[in-house]
């Protein structure tokens, strides 16, 4: 048997690397060549129960550590991650097809998160509340919440992990990390690094396995106080339903999007084309905030579409650190099937295929960057999140018309507007029903809140506000 590039990885439970109790393993497939690149221990129900008990015990010790001692441990883990940055970035490339350049965002996101929340937790103080009659003294106190369970999406393996791990550890909560089966490798390596530095037992646990052995038991257990997730709206609905059967829990969920990208008549067209193209090519379009529906003023639509086609034609597809591709493969075969179906349906529903539209021949899960234009906004397919390198372009006449089109979706995560007119930008900023409105540019960072409205989620990732999900609030009142 050919030696696997990353060998075999074990579960990380209660401070130790362990095999699954049933000795099951799972192959991690490289989407560039469809060959196994590692195997991981595939958790049983018994392993899940052990992880829950370990996290419960770990919380009791971690939450009571002096805060500076907690922060020292977080810093130790952060330094260990930095020491192993090449290994982690390579693992991301091989587990989900990301380019080498793209993997840097994952690495910096987890290290920045660990540092940011270590600093941010020190700013949290008890809040005094005035007593109107002067008879009592009141304080609003923050304390560690308890055990958190984090379900992670495959598209940004370490970024997603970091967004949960940073605030949980800083707040004094313990956590069970359940990575996607499509990109579990880097999370398992984080478990290895925790074991190497003897991170306090039970505080961090990493497991992956079948739905009935891992996903559902994690939700239905009474031990977790928080269920947090990055993934689809449908998955979030299932997690909430499963977890509410046994106890009242807190939820923080970043779900799917259907981002509008609005290019007004007076927009900087080159800027809009460059940003729109970059957001579709980046991570092969597998980004929850990637534009889904490009609404372009009718006077600019031909020029915008031609500019996007030109950029896509120049996009280099490939894999590997030395090859320096602009775009890698999709992460799994299911994604290729889904994106192909979306393209085929778009054309059947009146879309005009200008470029791309096909999965490339095996091996590898590559899909051509694709441009499709519509004469009007009537295609049902415009209501579906793509999660691939496909741009659907629709014309509009007035801002009043396009705001109705843009808001006509159950999703509400990210939105983008390009215009040189301040009144127009203000109109869209106040009228768009999305958790984020980006005007004439794009910026994401650990200190900026990231979250959605409607069916795109509950709570926020990033920023100081994310800490609130991992902290319990209590009022302490003392009679004078």
C-alpha positions in Angstrom: 0.0 0.0 0.0 1.3 3.4 -0.9 2.4 5.5 2.1 0.0 8.3 2.9 1.5 11.8 2.9 0.1 12.6 6.4 -0.1 9.1 7.8 -2.7 8.3 10.4 -4.2 10.7 13.0 -5.9 9.9 16.2 -8.8 11.4 18.2 -7.8 13.9 20.9 -9.9 13.3 24.0 -9.2 14.2 27.6 -5.6 15.4 26.8 -4.6 12.2 25.0 -4.3 10.9 21.4 -6.4 7.8 21.2 -7.7 5.4 18.5 -11.4 5.0 18.1 -12.8 2.4 20.5 -14.2 0.4 17.6 -10.9 0.7 15.7 -12.7 2.3 12.7 -10.7 4.7 10.4 -11.7 7.1 7.7 -9.8 8.1 4.5 -9.1 11.7 3.9 -9.2 12.2 0.1 -7.1 14.9 -1.7 -9.5 16.6 -4.1 -6.7 17.4 -6.6 -6.0 13.7 -7.5 -8.8 11.8 -5.6 -6.2 9.8 -3.7 -6.1 9.2 0.0 -3.7 11.6 1.8 -4.3 10.4 5.4 -6.5 8.3 7.6 -8.2 9.5 10.8 -9.6 7.6 13.8 -13.4 7.5 13.2 -15.1 8.0 16.6 -17.7 5.7 18.0 -20.6 6.5 20.3 -18.5 5.5 23.2 -15.7 7.9 22.1 -18.3 10.7 21.9 -19.5 10.1 25.4 -15.9 10.1 26.6 -15.3 13.4 24.9 -18.4 14.9 26.6 -17.4 13.7 30.0 -13.8 14.9 29.4 -15.1 18.4 28.4 -17.3 18.5 31.4 -14.4 17.7 33.7 -12.0 20.0 31.8 -14.4 22.9 32.2 -14.4 22.6 36.0 -10.6 23.0 36.1 -10.1 25.4 33.2 -12.8 27.8 34.3 -11.2 28.1 37.8 -7.7 28.7 36.6 -6.4 32.3 37.2 -7.0 34.1 34.0 -3.3 34.8 33.4 -2.6 31.1 33.7 -5.3 30.4 31.0 -3.8 33.0 28.8 -0.3 31.5 29.2 -1.6 28.2 28.0 -3.4 29.9 25.0 -0.1 31.6 24.1 1.8 28.3 24.3 -0.7 26.7 21.9 -0.5 29.7 19.6 3.3 29.5 19.5 3.1 25.7 18.8 0.7 26.4 15.9 3.1 29.0 14.4 6.0 26.5 14.7 4.0 24.0 12.7 2.5 26.5 10.2 3.9 24.8 7.1 2.5 21.4 8.2 -0.9 22.9 8.9 -1.0 24.8 5.6 0.0 21.7 3.7 -2.6 19.7 5.4 -5.3 22.2 4.4 -4.1 22.1 0.8 -4.3 18.3 0.7 -7.6 17.8 2.6 -9.7 20.4 0.7 -7.8 21.6 -2.3 -7.0 25.2 -1.2 -4.1 27.0 -2.9 -0.9 27.5 -0.9 -1.6 31.2 -0.9 -5.1 30.7 0.3 -4.1 28.5 3.2 -2.3 31.4 4.8 -5.6 33.0 5.7 -6.6 29.9 7.6 -3.3 29.9 9.5 -3.3 33.6 10.4 -7.0 33.4 11.4 -6.5 30.8 14.1 -3.3 32.5 15.5 -4.9 36.0 15.4 -8.0 34.7 17.1 -6.1 33.1 20.0 -4.2 36.4 20.4 -7.2 38.7 20.0 -9.4 37.0 22.5 -6.6 36.7 25.0 -6.4 40.5 24.9 -10.1 41.1 24.7 -11.0 39.0 27.8 -8.9 41.3 29.9 -11.1 44.2 29.0 -14.2 42.5 30.4 -15.1 43.9 33.8 -18.1 43.5 36.0 -20.7 46.2 35.1 -22.2 48.2 38.1 -25.9 48.9 38.0 -27.2 52.0 39.7 -29.8 51.4 42.5 -32.5 54.0 42.2 -33.4 53.9 45.9 -29.8 53.7 47.2 -30.6 50.6 49.3 -28.6 48.0 47.3 -25.4 47.5 45.3 -25.7 45.7 42.0 -23.2 44.2 39.5 -23.7 42.4 36.3 -21.0 39.6 36.3 -19.6 37.5 33.4 -18.5 33.9 34.1 -17.4 31.0 31.9 -20.5 29.4 30.3 -19.6 25.7 30.2 -19.0 23.1 27.5 -19.3 24.2 23.9 -19.7 21.9 20.9 -18.5 23.3 17.6 -19.5 21.9 14.3 -17.2 23.2 11.5 -17.6 23.6 7.8 -15.1 22.2 5.3 -14.3 25.4 3.4 -11.9 27.1 5.9 -10.8 24.3 8.2 -8.6 26.3 10.6 -10.3 29.7 10.2 -13.6 28.2 11.3 -11.9 26.3 14.1 -10.1 29.4 15.2 -13.2 31.5 15.3 -14.6 29.1 17.9 -11.5 28.1 19.8 -10.2 31.6 20.5 -13.3 33.0 22.4 -14.1 29.7 24.1 -10.6 29.3 25.6 -10.3 33.0 26.6 -13.8 32.9 28.2 -12.9 29.9 30.3 -15.2 27.4 28.5 -14.1 24.0 27.3 -14.9 22.8 23.8 -15.4 19.7 21.6 -14.4 20.4 18.0 -16.2 18.3 15.4 -14.6 19.1 12.0 -16.3 18.3 8.6 -15.5 14.8 7.3 -14.3 16.6 4.1 -11.5 18.5 5.9 -10.8 16.9 9.3 -7.0 16.5 8.9 -5.9 20.0 10.1 -8.2 19.8 13.2 -6.7 16.4 14.1 -3.2 18.0 13.8 -4.3 20.7 16.2 -5.2 17.8 18.6 -1.6 16.5 18.2 -0.1 19.9 19.0 -2.3 20.1 22.1 -1.0 16.7 23.2 2.6 17.8 22.5 2.4 20.7 24.9 0.3 18.8 27.5 -2.6 21.3 27.2 -4.9 20.9 30.3 -6.9 17.7 30.0 -10.5 17.9 28.6 -10.4 21.6 27.7 -10.0 20.9 23.9 -11.3 17.7 22.3 -11.3 16.8 18.6 -13.5 14.0 17.2 -15.2 13.1 13.9 -17.5 10.2 13.1 -20.9 9.2 11.8 -24.0 11.3 12.5 -25.6 8.7 14.7 -22.4 8.1 16.7 -21.1 11.7 17.0 -23.3 14.5 15.7 -26.6 13.6 17.2 -25.2 12.4 20.6 -23.3 15.7 20.9 -26.5 17.7 20.4 -28.8 15.5 22.5 -26.4 15.4 25.5 -27.3 17.7 28.5 -23.6 18.5 29.0 -23.1 21.2 26.4 -24.3 24.7 27.2 -23.6 26.0 23.7 -24.0 24.5 20.3 -22.1 26.6 17.7 -21.7 25.9 14.0 -20.5 27.2 10.7 -22.4 25.5 7.9 -25.7 25.3 6.0 -29.1 26.6 7.2 -30.5 23.1 6.9 -27.8 21.7 9.2 -28.4 24.4 11.7 -32.1 23.6 11.8 -31.3 19.9 12.5 -28.8 20.7 15.2 -31.3 23.0 17.0 -34.1 20.5 16.8 -31.8 17.7 18.0 -30.2 19.7 20.9 -33.5 21.1 22.2 -34.9 17.6 22.9 -33.1 17.3 26.3 -32.2 20.8 27.5 -32.2 24.5 26.8 -29.0 25.5 25.1 -27.4 28.6 23.7 -26.8 28.8 19.9 -24.3 30.6 17.8 -24.6 29.7 14.1 -23.2 31.2 10.9 -25.3 29.7 8.1 -25.5 29.9 4.3 -25.8 33.0 2.3 -27.2 34.3 -1.0 -25.1 37.4 -1.3 -26.2 40.2 -3.7 -23.5 42.1 -5.5 -25.0 45.4 -6.7 -23.2 47.4 -9.4 -24.8 50.8 -9.9 -24.7 52.9 -13.0 -22.0 55.2 -11.6 -19.9 52.4 -10.1 -16.1 52.1 -10.6 -16.6 49.2 -13.0 -13.0 48.0 -12.9 -13.0 47.8 -9.2 -16.3 45.9 -9.1 -15.1 43.4 -11.7 -11.8 42.8 -9.9 -13.5 42.3 -6.5 -16.4 40.2 -7.9 -14.0 38.0 -9.8 -11.7 37.6 -6.8 -14.6 36.6 -4.5 -15.7 33.9 -7.0 -12.2 32.5 -7.7 -11.0 32.7 -4.0 -11.4 29.3 -2.4 -13.0 28.1 -5.6 -16.1 30.1 -4.7 -16.6 28.0 -1.6 -17.2 30.9 0.7 -20.5 31.7 2.5 -20.0 35.4 1.8 -19.1 35.0 -1.9 -21.5 36.9 -4.3 -24.3 34.7 -5.5 -26.4 37.1 -7.5 -24.7 39.9 -9.5 -27.2 42.7 -10.0 -25.7 45.0 -12.6 -27.2 48.2 -14.0 -28.5 47.5 -17.5 -26.2 50.1 -19.0 -23.2 48.2 -17.7 -24.1 44.6 -17.8 -22.4 43.7 -21.1 -19.2 45.4 -20.1 -19.3 43.9 -16.7 -19.9 40.4 -18.0 -17.2 40.7 -20.6 -14.7 41.9 -18.0 -15.5 38.9 -15.7 -15.1 36.5 -18.6 -11.7 38.0 -19.4 -10.6 37.6 -15.8 -11.9 34.0 -15.7 -10.1 33.1 -18.9 -6.9 34.1 -17.3 -7.5 32.1 -14.2 -5.0 29.3 -13.7 -6.5 26.1 -12.2 -4.2 23.7 -10.5 -2.8 22.3 -7.3 0.5 22.5 -5.4 2.8 24.8 -3.7 5.2 25.3 -6.6 2.5 25.5 -9.3 1.0 28.7 -7.8 -2.5 28.3 -9.3 -5.1 31.0 -8.9 -7.8 28.4 -8.1 -7.9 24.8 -6.9 -10.5 22.1 -7.1 -13.8 21.9 -5.3 -13.4 20.0 -2.0 -15.5 16.9 -2.9 -17.3 15.1 -5.6 -20.7 16.1 -4.2 -19.8 19.7 -4.7 -19.0 19.1 -8.4 -22.3 17.4 -8.9 -24.2 20.2 -7.2 -22.5 23.1 -9.0 -22.9 21.3 -12.4 -26.6 20.9 -11.6 -26.9 24.6 -10.8 -25.3 25.6 -14.0 -27.4 23.2 -16.1 -30.6 24.5 -14.3 -29.6 28.1 -14.8 -29.3 27.6 -18.6 -32.7 25.7 -18.7 -34.3 28.6 -16.8 -33.2 31.2 -19.4 -29.6 31.9 -18.5 -27.0 32.5 -21.3 -23.7 30.7 -20.7 -20.9 33.1 -21.6 -18.0 31.1 -20.3 -17.2 27.9 -18.5 -20.0 25.7 -17.3 -18.3 22.3 -17.0 -16.5 20.1 -14.6 -13.1 19.2 -15.9 -12.1 15.6 -16.5 -10.8 13.4 -13.7 -8.7 13.1 -11.7 -9.6 15.9 -9.4 -12.8 17.9 -8.6 -12.1 20.9 -10.8 -14.9 23.1 -12.1 -14.4 25.9 -14.6 -15.1 29.5 -13.5 -18.4 30.2 -15.1 -20.4 33.3 -16.2 -24.1 33.2 -16.9 -26.3 36.2 -17.7 -30.1 36.5 -17.5 -32.5 39.0 -19.1 -34.5 39.4 -15.9 -34.7 38.1 -12.4 -37.2 35.3 -12.8 -35.0 32.1 -12.6 -35.8 30.0 -9.6 -32.1 29.0 -9.4 -31.2 32.5 -8.2 -32.6 31.5 -4.8 -30.0 28.8 -4.3 -26.6 29.2 -2.7 -23.9 28.1 -5.3 -20.8 27.5 -3.2 -18.7 27.3 -6.4 -17.0 29.5 -9.0 -20.2 30.5 -10.8 -21.4 34.1 -11.4 -25.1 34.6 -12.2 -25.6 38.2 -13.6 -29.0 39.9 -13.7 -29.7 43.5 -15.0 -31.7 46.2 -13.1 -32.9 49.7 -13.9 -33.4 51.5 -10.5 -32.2 51.2 -7.0 -35.8 50.8 -5.8 -36.2 47.8 -8.1 -32.9 46.1 -7.2 -33.4 46.5 -3.4 -36.5 44.3 -3.7 -34.6 41.8 -5.8 -31.7 41.7 -3.5 -33.8 41.3 -0.3 -36.0 38.6 -2.0 -34.2 35.7 -0.2 -34.5 33.8 3.1 -30.7 34.3 3.5 -29.1 37.4 5.0 -25.4 37.1 5.5 -23.2 39.4 3.2 -24.1 42.0 0.6 -22.0 44.2 -1.7 -22.7 47.6 -3.3 -20.6 49.7 -5.8 -21.5 53.3 -6.4 -19.8 56.7 -6.2 -22.8 58.5 -4.9 -23.1 58.8 -1.1 -26.9 59.0 -1.1 -27.1 55.8 -3.0 -24.7 54.1 -0.7 -26.7 55.3 2.3 -29.9 54.0 0.7 -28.5 50.5 0.3 -26.8 50.5 3.7 -30.1 51.1 5.4 -32.3 49.0 3.1 -30.3 45.8 2.6 -31.6 43.0 4.9 -28.2 41.4 5.5 -25.8 41.1 8.5 -23.0 42.7 6.5 -23.2 45.5 3.9 -19.8 46.1 2.2 -19.6 49.4 0.2 -17.0 49.8 -2.6 -14.7 47.2 -1.1 -14.3 44.2 1.1 -12.8 43.8 4.5 -12.9 40.9 7.1 -10.8 40.7 10.3 -11.0 39.1 13.7 -12.0 42.3 15.4 -15.0 42.9 12.9 -18.3 41.2 13.8 -19.4 38.6 11.3 -22.9 37.3 11.3 -26.2 37.1 9.5 -29.9 37.8 9.8 -33.0 35.8 8.7 -32.0 32.2 7.9 -28.3 33.0 7.8 -27.7 32.6 11.5 -27.7 33.5 15.2 -25.1 35.5 17.0 -21.7 36.5 15.5 -18.2 35.2 14.9 -15.2 37.5 15.4 -15.1 40.8 17.4 -15.6 41.2 21.1 -19.3 40.3 20.7 -18.4 36.6 20.0 -17.1 36.4 23.6 -20.7 36.8 24.9 -21.6 33.4 23.5 -19.1 31.7 25.8 -19.9 33.7 28.9 -22.8 33.3 31.4 -24.3 36.5 32.9 -25.5 36.9 36.4 -26.7 39.8 38.5 -25.2 40.0 42.0 -27.1 42.2 44.4 -26.0 43.1 48.0 -28.1 45.0 50.5 -26.4 48.0 52.0 
